[in-house]
Amino acid sequence: MSQPDAAMISSVTSAAGKVIPELVLLGTVCINFLVGPFLVTPSGRALPGLRHRWGGIAIAAICTALYLWWTGSTEVVTTGPFRVDNIVWYVRGVMLIAALLLVLVNWSQIEDGKAAESHACLLAITAGVNLVALANDLTTLFLALELISIPTYLFLFLPRKDAATQEAGVKYFLLSVFSSAIMLYGFSLIYGMAGTTDLPAIQTALANSNQTPVLAILGMVFVVAGLAFRLTAVPFHFYAPDVFQGSAASGAALLSFVPKLAGFIALIRLLEPVVDAAPGLLLADVMLPMLWWLSVITMFVGNFLGILQNDLRRMLAYSGVAHVGYMLVGLNVGHHTTSVPDGIEALLFYLAVYGLMTIGAFAVLIAAERDNKPLETLDQLAGLHRVRPGLALMLMVFMFSLAGMPPTAGFLAKLNLFFAAWAQGDVSNRWLALFMVINAAMGSWYYLRVVGAMYLREPLDEHHGSHAPAPIIASVACTAMVITLFFVPTWLWTMVQTVRSS
Amino acid sequence: MNWVSENIALIGTLVLLGANILLLFPSTGRKSGIPGFLLLPVTVAGLGWVFLQPTGDLVRDLLFYMASGTAVLGGLLMTTQRNPVYAALWFAVATLGVCGLFVINSAPFLAAVTIIVYAGAIVVTFVFVIMLAQQEQGSGYDRIPQQPFLATVLGCLLVGTMLLGIEKTFGPDSSRLSVDRTALHVSSLPVENDLGSPGGVGRSLFTDYLFAVELAGTVLLVATIGAIAIAPRRPQGSL
């Protein structure tokens, strides 16, 4: 064997060592896919209670990955197929914990016969999000994003209770394929400009260029448009309310957080080399005004339409749109590293907190379901505190947190973003901070309406709903974390702060 | 205004292209597509006149004109066909034209793969779907475009932006971005003349892009099993 080949093999093995938690997850996916079909009858039925076993296996796999993540090396590697730095470390932690919560949320939402595939999809999505953060190459980044999209279609489609679920699944599928195509077009333009798909090399190429890289700008506009579909940023948000309304509550919980996490991480990764490399050319002229407008329009449209909704899941979909607007503020101010707190740090903090409160809210909605029919309108929550006082209290905490009121972590997350935008100093960014405050006030209208319905109105009937433990465990865990993070935010904040130090 | 007079040839061709597409679009009122077809050679020639400078190598130029003309013509007719089956076939023709361009630019492997994947697999899938899903006469949205004018204007604007961008980046009066290949992590970047050959592609796939290939395999696994999982089952069993 010649010397270069030996070097190649050793570099491949060392790169494989960086993705061990993801390999554990994907290995479990294979086991689920291979064993699952043998445990159901040809007509698709299974022994009652089989979903508990598949849920247990998923939890075991995620806990193993969490253990490997916690004990793994934190050595920073910036070359090779995978890039390992503190953002990867942080995203892995957030996503694995979110996956644990989502497994619990999904527990009772899926039939026994389809539990294996459903949980496998969840694990594949988790691995995909981690790989988005790890990707050091446009090809790997695209494939990792597809490793999120394709299992997501399945995850939405598998419960398949009625025509609305199917419509939601198909709608998400078509728009997601369309957005992937737009993004891929942008990637190919960037590749055509730089002649390589390697992200550090693209950065070098842009840094050495002495003229405006027009193709890179065009490419980045396409990429941002493609990723905005995942983020549900306005004007790419229109599918979100329909899909949220149609899918099972677990699917809506997944959609409200995971694509947004992946989209923001991909944007941070892509904007870093493409924008930072050529300050004054790309950043100031095109990308920043675009992100600024995207952020402002997303905030206002999300909150305006959120106020008009009576359907709970449509309301939460628009609430997600508005929160994406807030988080885009962080991305906007994130490229001026002088300000304290840094925009990207505030964004990452917000993402984690937003995940906790939105998954928690959906977990409560699942726990309050009656006869396995999802809650639809606000009226069905009327008087919840008489019937299920614990659930009502937890939902109130999540609504306060989404509205950004103390004593919840949502308040601190918004405060961080506000300070990041204000301290940065530009007039345009101070406007962003002001718009955020106005929107937070507007948003609290529809969050408080939920609280009002639960506490001030009389229950329509004395139906207690189900007492399945899994969604209740998930919502209790989310409530505990949302409140704890208000009093001890430094736990999360110190982790976030390591991100920029590398 | 200065900018407009500088780029008058580009703008003129794009307007011609847009008008041609609008004429070719099927509509309820006008039955004849003859004016559109008559204008077609003019449009293609105009595009060629504005964007192609002969390199001096006669055979290469001739092949290039043929391949790119086929691609543009196929694309135009694909978008404007009333019958979806014809549209699928014109798509195959456009793909063949693009493959010709790949061959001229010494990427034989890419050309072969594109023919197999697009002209083979994808067009066959299209035709299958059309056969299975098509009712008598096709549905309304297949026959008449909904927003022909807006779609044409937006499409031509996009084409114009891309052409300007490409001209600014690769045109005669641009200094192309140079990538410092030593800065890449790749240790086995194929030498220039090895770039498009099957050997070069294979070497690069299974060394630098090994993990991407594995990841693509995982995505395909999920998609395959998922397609089976969501297929409706009959009550008596068997898919």
Interface residues (C-beta under 8 A of the other chain):
Chain A: P4 A7 M8 S11 V12 A15 A16 V19 L26 V29 C30 F33 T41 P42 S43 G44 T79 G80 P81 F82 K114 E117 A120 C121 A124 L131 N136 D137 T139 T140 L143 A144 E146 L147 I150 P151 Y153 L154 F157 L158 R160 L189 M193 A194 G195 T196 D198 P200 A201 T204 A205 L206 N208 S209 N210 Q211 T212 P213 V214 L215 I217 L218
Chain B: T161 M162 L164 G165 I166 K168 T169 S174 S175 L177 S178 V179 D180 A183 L184 H185 V186 S187 S188 T207 D208 Y209 L210 F211 A212 L215 A216 T218 V219 L221 V222 A223 I225 G226 A229 I230 R233 R234 P235 Q236 G237 S238
